[in-house]
Amino acid sequence: MVVKETYGGEKGGFIAGQVFKFSGFVSNEGSLRDSHPVDDHYAIVMYWKSFEDHEKSHADEVFSKTFAALTTMCSDTKEIGYDILWQGEAQTP
């Protein structure tokens, strides 16, 4: 909520975000290798207008304090960026 309220839209380029909790299963059909147990984890997916807007949020004191609290709950973190190559939805008959 801090990111949404502080950096949303024209305030800082934040578009939207989602938080996912690992549900406990790994698909053998959809995995490229044999599946093995996976530890409990969360994925935070955020959409920004630009990488620069994202980086500015990290440099801001409001975000730094909130992010520091989050990292105390984590044993490992990785923040990686992606470009959307495809997005779609099912057509209704």
Summary of the structure (lengths in Angstrom):
residues: 93
radius of gyration: 16.5
end to end distance: 36.9
largest distance: 49.7
contacts: 157
relative contact order: 0.18
helix: 31%
strand: 17%
